[in-house]
Structures are given as C-alpha cells and as structure tokens.
Amino acid sequence: MKTNDEYRLRLWWLLLILLITSTFGLVLAHYGPASFDGPLLLWFRVNGDTGLLAGPQWMASFWSGLSGLGDKTPRIVISVLALFALLLLRRWHAALFIAGVLISGTLLTAILKHGIARPRPQLVSHLDHISSQSFPSGHTLTSTLFYLTLAWLLAPLLSRRISRLFLYTLAIILSLAIGVSRIALGVHWPSDVLASWVIATTWLCLWVLLANHFWPEALKDQTSDRL
C-alpha cells in the first residue's frame, strides 16, 4: 500500500509540473513564435535555400517516413493489434482505458487547434500536406499519447525487466522522432512540437490519476515496480 501511495504521489507531482508547463505553453502560443523557433526551423534547411533540407538527398524521404509513423493508418493498425491482445487476455477495462485516452486526446487536439488558431510557419517551404492550424502539432500530440499509453499498458505483459525498459524506450524515441520530423518538414514551429510533448504526457498522467481513483479495474495490473 505504501508503495502504491508513493507511486500516486509521484504522479501527482509530475502532473502538477506538467500542468504548469502546459499552461505556460498555451499562453505563449497566443503571442506568436518563440525566439528559438526561427533558428531551429532554418537549421534543417540549406543556407540560402529554405526549400531544401540540409544533408543528403534522402533526408526528405527519411523525415517523411518518420512523420508517417504518426499518421492515422499505422496508429489504427497498431491500436487494433494492441486491443486484440488485451481482449485475448480478458483485460476489458484496459482496452476501454486506452480507447478513452486516445479518443479524448484526439478531441483535445482539435479543440486546441481551433481555440488557439496559430498560423503555420511560412519561414521555410512546407514539405508535407497540411490542412489545419499549427498549434499544437496533431501528429506529435496524438502519437506521443498513443505510443506512451501503449507502452504503459503493455509493459506489465512482459516478464523481463529489460523487455519492459526496451518498450518504454522505443515509445519515447518514436514520440521524439515524429515530433522532430514535423519541424524538419517545415509544417510546425518547434514550440508547437515541444508543447505537444508536454500536453500529451500531461493528458496521460491525468487519465492515470483519475483512473486510479475512480476506475481502479482498468489499472489493476499497473504497479509502481513495472519497470
């Protein structure tokens, strides 16, 4: 019991820090790009030609491929496989939990985009199709929420500590890589992506804490020592 209480206390402190950071980011989003946005965007481009990515010719395909990991299709495929695995193990509540987190995260992204309505960067050429506002980065926010939630729910199914650590590391790397790819492709300000990482992590922590209190069945296999 003490271990679980300590675990919840750490989550509350983490949530508080993330909420403060998220609020600060949302306020700053109304005041245009941050001072580091322009230089970071240009860092990915050839000097004197903002339409070309720096590095080898295959860099465009590389960044597009990473960005594609945050598209709807791969997320849907992986979600179906994960839900199927949870249902086979009769973890009905966990399956509903992940569905709730991901659906609410998608709605949160749409609400923030509409409410803040931050324009896309025009400093460099866009190397990917865009159809909505800039803040937050939908690819980054939903992908971070998706991969972290999957790792958090599926880790207890792995018996070896090194396997669980690998799963968490893979989820973090994918989340970071997808976010960076959106900057490299010129479709988001770096501050959009940074805020999206924080908001996604905050949203997941909020869900976990609320579920711990109101819906413990969904988290019965999630313990503080699952790493």
Beta strands, then each sheet from edge to edge (+ up, - down):
strand 1: 45-46
strand 2: 49-53
sheet 1: 1+ 2-
end
